[in-house]
């Protein structure tokens, strides 16, 4: 095998390994939720959509760097917030129970307005907020909060990460311009797993 071909093969193998590694973490977290919840039908039951999304939210925290990371006290929790009607129920709390990111414990919080997201590192915007999504995005403009949602066209409407369904698998798209505008740095491993990485112009740019 020529050296160039060998290098390409190695890079492809590494890319597939990173993708499988990331997706495996998310799947394992969702299965752990089922174990803790004591599902009697574990052998026949697959993690549902929001159990998998809860696992993704936790893993996003491991692959994103916040600009004020060094200034956050280690005693402060790494907070994943839900804005609007909560679709996760117990799944999010159970997925995050006992987990840490860096040296911070991870906690879930439900909020009713974007102004309450001051202490949130990740904000999941529920589909119940579809009609006021533009106002929410405007209110969060340049805030160092990773916005995530499964609202259709979320990543095209200046949301940062959008969950999408591919076949029977939960995947995600990234609006890289929106994350950069907020001062967030996404790991190359995370970007490799995304089904699409958008670079949309922002108002005022």
Secondary structure, 3 states (H helix, E strand, C coil): CCHHHHHHHHHHHHHHHHHHHHHHHHHHHHHHHHHHHCCCCCCCCCCCHHHHHHHHHHHHCCCEECCCHHHCCCCCCEEEEEECCCCCCHHHHHHHCCCEECCEEEEEEEECCHHHHCCCCEEEECHHHHHHHHHHHHHCCCCCCEEEECCCCHHHHCCCEEEEEECCEEEEEEEHHHHHHCCCEECHHHHHHCCEEECCCCCCC
